[in-house]
Amino acid sequence: MIKLTLIDGSVKEVAENTPAFEVVKSLSQGLAKAAIAVKLNDTVCDLATPITEDCAFIVLTAADEEGLRALRHTASHVLAQAVKRLYPDARLAIGPAIDNGFYYDFDTEEPFDAEELKAIEKEMKRIVEANEKLERFTLPRAEALELMRSKNEPYKVELIEDLPEDATISFYKQGDFTDLCAGPHAPSTGKVRAFKLLSATGAYWRGDSNRKMLRRIYGTAFASQDELNAHLAQLEEAKKRDHNRLGRELELFTTADVIGQGLPILLPKGAKVIQILQRFVEDEEARRGWQLTKTPYMAKRDLYQISGHWDHYRDGMFIMGDPDAEGEVYALRPMTCPFQYQAYLNRARSYRDLPLRYDETSTLFRNEASGEMHGLIRVRQFTISEGHLMCTPEQLEDEFKASLELAIFMLKTVGLYEDVSYRFSQWDPNDREKYIGTPEQWDEAQNAMQKILDHLEIPYKIGVGEAAFYGPKLDIQIKNVFGKEDTLITIQIDQMLAKNFGMEYTDKDGVKKNPYIIHRTSIGCYERTLALLIEKYAGAFPVWLAPVQARVLPISDKQMDYAYSVKAALEARGLRAEVDTRNEKIGYKIREAQMEKIPYMLVVGDKECEDKTVAVRKRGFGDQGAMALDEFLKVITEDNDSKVIW
């Protein structure tokens, strides 16, 4: 008999090889009806899986994250089956579940349009109504290749060919459709009740821009129609906040095909927001003991060979000339660390010099894949609040804590703190080519970081394989309005590159030692931060960040001189103001200012000119009535200086 430990801690005994679904039925008929998959110890499995050993046994429904993921994976197979029925010549690539739904990539002559998506969705509903059972079977590698070749599925063949010779390959069959897949899946297509196809786009095979462009269809699925409807409503709200649309409408940034993908142009308003952020960050870092450096945008490959970037990051770099040629070859910098190390090496160092904190507002260049480009969030040229700190082992925890406190201070000030999560990014010992250093060095660095994070009570998730090639890091993660997660801020511990560069300090005992290095950003990439702020506030920036903080709206030309005197008074306080000089009705001017998300609108007519007042309209609060100019100056100055968010 097999012993199953249930979620409530009780133990149930069943015969060996009992299918998981039979166990679920014995627990509850209602649970069996809702079940999507089971979790045996830490592995999510199909309901048809036979139980072969003692284990923890958890039933997963679509209300569970892992159960919902299995349901969405099944939805991707329903999508693929529908496409193959309607377009028999389409070739299948991959179709995984993702955080907010699923997608499938197809090789077709033409992209899918909106009408075709409707037809595909209609066919999916027929497949769901048929409630076809998903059956898993396995084949030896040779037979798996023969099956996929007979079906003329070259992408599946390529995937199988990448597997070991002795691999056993799994497939799932549903009705007239069979797909190469590791699973797990829902027991039948009828479980996929609440779903919606969302969009069609292009995607390179295996994310390689040198490979064929495939046709990707995105969709989503939920446990119920109500949840699906709520998600679709959320997507509509996300579209309204999408920085890629809103940033252009508000004239914060633009792009040009003749310049290139991932190379946005910041317009005056967007450039002003980033300038405000940069000045704020640099001043705050200086207050906390960071010293500003300015380093070159490029260097010879020799520098990157010492740091390891040439071997471990070359594909992500813009290289001038043939990278394999003899003589001098230059590359634009993808990060600043090896440049700032030269500042450390400028003279001999002792323990009295440490900690030594260098910061820089760095423009960096990374050769991102074209399929990864998205507005300001992922670009090929960007500016970052970068810093590198050299310290002794005894100083490491305090300096790491101070770097984290700086990042949290920045996040709270701009209003993003409540939206972030933490990831402890570790190396993958099974992918040795990706990393430098020995297992012992990685254990030492990761143990040091874990001790610090646990001591600081940071609620982190672990990301194996997400470390930098030279050390572990704390990634502060954030999602955009569509749920796509990116790293906003990172703090890394590095005990390897100092030795590579010959960076030393003379300790109290007279012995030369290599310092620990902390790589960190304080507010991350400015372009990405701007994108997230646009989405967070739907373009209505806090007063201190607004490119225009107040707009003066004269009712007629007679008030123009007074309007300009109000503007001058605001500018004398270091505030950003402008006058709407257009020959338009005041209602139109107010609506325009509201559309442009101006925090304060100051209407001035004859009475305001006579009384030296302004009629104040506050964004989101409406008419605030007349206010003496001096009184209003105090109000807006307080809003600006306190960096209040409303």
Buried (B, 14 or more C-beta within 10 A) or exposed (E): EBEBBBEEEEEBEBEEEBBBBBBBBEBEEEEBEBBBBBBBEEEBBBBBBEBEEBBEBBBBBBEBEBBBBBBBBBBBBBBBBBBBBEBEEBBBBBBEBBEBBBBBBBBBEEBBEEEBBEBBBEBBBEBBEEBBEBBBEEBEBEEBBEBBEEBEBBBBBEBBEEEEEEBEBBBBBBBEBBBBBEBBBBBBBBBBBBBBBBEBBEBBBBEEEEEEBBBBBBBBBBBEEEBBEEBEEBBEEBEEBBBBEBBBEBEBBEBEEEEEBBBBEBBEBBBBBBEBBBEBBBEBBEEBEBEEBEBEEBBEBEBBBBBBBBEBBBEBBBBEEEEEEEEEBBBBBBBBBBBBBBBBEEEEBEBEBBBBBBBBBBBBBBBBBBBBBBBBBBBBBBBBBBBBBBBBEEBBBEBBBBBBEBBBBBBEBBBBBEBBEBBBBBBEEEEEEEBBBEEEBBEBBBEBBBEBBEEBEBEBEEBEEBBBBBBBBBBBBBBBBBBBEBBBBBBBBBBBBBBBBEBBBBBEEEEEBBBBBBBBBBBBBBBBBBBBBBBBBBBBBBBBBBBBBBBBBBBEEEBBEBBBBBBEBBEEBEBBBBBBBEEEEBEEBBEBBBEBBBBBBBBBBEEBBEEEBBBBBBBEEEEBEBBEBEEBBEBBBEBBEEBEBE
